[in-house]
Amino acid sequence: MVNIKKIIFLLLLLFVSSLEAQSDSTETIEKLIQLQRDYENVTNKLDSLSGEITEQGNSLFKLKNLQKTNSSHLNRLNNLLSALTDSTNLNKNLIQSLGDSVENKSQNLSKEIIKTKDESISNFNSLEESLSRNTLYWIIGILLVAVLSLIGILLLRNKMNQSNTSIEKNLSNTRKELETEAIKLDQKLMQILETQLKVMDSERNETASPAKVDHSLALKVADEIVRMEKNLKLMDPETRGLKQLSKAVERIKNNFEANGYEMVEMLGKEYSDGMKATVNIIIDETLNESNRIITRIIKPQVNFQGEMIQSAQIEVSQAI
């Protein structure tokens, strides 16, 4: 680039020298100035062209590097494609080998299935022949055992019914005997209590002060009356001596009342919270939620001349 500038400058000097021979100095100077300007313009253009050439060279260098890089990538892609092709061929060979192996195994399995089927049919036929010979004997044996078992069960059931009837009869006779003995004992107890009440009445008439009256015998009589009435309801009406005992209980109750004592009747009545009694609650789901019924008298409420001398002990049935 410097050599070109020198050449141009020398050419200008030569041109100026030639001009000096033809014109005066003033014109020469003006032309020289003009030439100098033209020289600078040309120089600037040359500089611009030099820069562009440099840029084009850099771009060309970059393109060459890019081409090298692309060539390298292309070589890698070619290598990868070659490797993939080899792998694909290998997989095809492997698949072909597996297909041949599966086909061989399938053929062997089919042969085994046919063989097993034939053996099963043969075994089944043998078993069927054996069963056909023995089935009749088994059926006859089972029916024979069933018939014998049924006969044994019927005989055992009949024997058990006879035994149960005998036991129930014995229990009924024993119960009647016990009830009869209990009635006899209660009758004797009623006689003793009546005697005691007469003695108590005689002693009370001789006592001037009512505060000194002993109520222990009367309370015992009341408890016994409740117990006997409960037992009378549970006994068979045909039990011997039952009517005599019922009359004796009524008689002693009348005698009990004649001596100023009162047994408050509470059985079967509705219970209220104001009652003076010891209460045992019994759950009875058949009752309504609002009902509370006195279903048992353990100890009766006893009043003497209108005043309570013993509070009741009762059972009350109610819903949950």
Secondary structure, DSSP 8 states (H G I E B T S, - for coil): -HHHHHHHHHHHHHHHHHHHHHS-HHHHHHHHHHHHHHHHHHHHHHHHHHHHHHHHHHHHHHHHHHHHHHHHHHHHHHHHHHHHHHHHHHHHHHHHHHHHHHHHHHHHHHHHHHHHHHHHHHHHHHHHHHHHHHHHHHHHHHHHHHHHHHHHHHHHHHHHHHHHHHHHHHHHHHHHHHHHHHHHHHHHHHHHHHHHHHHHHHHHHH-S-GGG---HHHHHHHHHHHHHHHHHHHS-TTSTTHHHHHHHHHHHHHHHHHTTEEE---TTSB--TT--EEEEEEE-TTS-TT-EEEEEEEE--EEETTEEEE-EEEEEEE--
